[in-house]
Amino acid sequence: MKYRRFGKTELEVSEIGFGAWAIGGNRHGNSYGPTNDKDSLKAIKKAIDMGCNFFDTADVYGHGHSEKLLGEAFEGKREKYIIATKVGGDFYNVGASVNFRRDYIRFAIEKSLKRLRTDYIDIYQLHNPNRALIREGEVFETLQGLKKEGKIRYTGISIFDSVEGIEAMKIGNIESIQVIYNIFNQEPLLELFPTAKSRGVGIIAREPLANSFLTGKYDSKSKFPQGDIRASMPIGYKLNMFKAAEKLKFLTENRDRTMAQAALKFVLLNDAVSVVIPGIKNEQQAEENLKAGDSKDLTQEEIMKIESLVQNNFYL
């Protein structure tokens, strides 16, 4: 496992982390299908054994279940690992969905600390707030207050739109940005990554496998179970993803690597990225994803071919 400095912080993180969304399970929907807690704990242990020290979760994943599993796995050795979690998805109050009020954040962090069995969180991230809330700025004051109290070490934000991240850096004095970045979605390259790098803000690259469409394991005949977010995706969108992934099969030809490993290598090519967090549900996924760093580098020819496909929208 290789390690990278996380922006301007003192953290040294494994370049491949553990995305813990999926281990929250699908009991409350909006996840990646059913899970087994024994398998999830084995996956965490496998990741640890392979040198992973960065684990990203959110309080809303499984309505706290993902955090509980990490807390169980890290008990007695918590200081060895870097935990990034998120706040903003209010699942405690009936009918609520998004909540970034000061009193709610203070309530939610205490719940997360209890589930994680710790008295501090390394990176506490706002979970996809809208642009208006970012511009208003009060929410960042709440984070800074928690930082002064020692409940969090560093502040961060998870975003959809690069503009949100750029504004958060200017207004919120944050140290971390989590954003979607993969072969299919390279928009952050234009402005977000250069700005973050110049400011010393760590980048957490999420969905590097594009909801698993970049693993090469699915095709138009694949079915996704209820509770799996891919089940509700438009059929046309999924078909295009399958077709685009098919055009990337050259990345595995005569190469000792899987499609998933090639996709992760692509993300790690950018030095603005501090850590990439593929989703992991079991030991097999942990081993495949975490071995990506040791797989063969992408050749210049392969990189140019990817660029050509992207520029031509994969000829779709």
C-alpha positions, 0 to 999 in steps of 0.5 A: 500500500502506498500513502499520500499526504492529505492536503495540508493536514498532518494525515498520511492516508492510504491512497486507496481507502474503504468506502463504507456506504455499502456495508450500511446495508439496504434495510433503509434503501439507497444502498448497494443491495443486501449485506451480511455483517460478518462479511462486512467485518471480514472486509474491514479486517482484510482492508486493515491487513492490506494496509488501508488506514482510511475509512469513509462513512456517513451517519445516514448509511444504514441509519448509523449501521455503517458507523456501528460496524466501523466502531466495532472493528476499531475498538481498542485500536482506534488511533491507528485509523483515520475515520471520515464521516458525514452529517446532514442526512436527518433520519432521526426525525419523521419526514426530515431529509436534510438538516444542517442546523447548528443544534442538529449537527451538535446532536448528530455528532454525539450520536456518531461518536457513540456509534464509532466508539470514539471521542473524536472524528478525523474528518467531519464532512457536510453531506452534500449541502446546497449552494445557498447554505454554503454561501450563507456560511454559518454551518462552517462556524459550527464545524469550527466550534466542534474543531476547537472543542476537539470533537473533530480534527479536520473539516470537510464537505461532500459535493456534487458540483465543483462550484460548491467545492470552490465556494466552500474553500473560499468561505469555510476554510475547509481542509477536505473535499469529497467529489465524484471522480472517475473515467466517466466523470472528469469534470473536477479536473477543470477547476476544482482540482487545481484550486484544491491543490493550490490551497492544500485541500485534500481530495477524497475521490468517491464513486471511482467505479461509477456505481460498479459500472466500471468493474466490467462485471455487469451488462444489460442482462444484470438485475439489481435487487430492491434497495440497491440504488442501481435498481431505480436508475433509468434503463437508458442510462444503465444501458449507456453505462454498460456500452461505455464500460464495454469499450474500456475492456482493452484495459484488461487485455494482456494486463495483469489487472482487472477493470476495477483496478484499472479504473482506480489506477486512472483516478490515482494518476492525478496527484490532487487526489489524496485518497480514492474510496471504492465501495467495499462489501466483502473480502473479495472486493477488499482484496481486488480494490486494495491491490489496485495500487500494485497493479500495472500502471496505465500506459500512455497509449491507454490513457490517450485511448481513454481521453479519445473515448471521453471526448467522443462520449464513448461514441454513444 
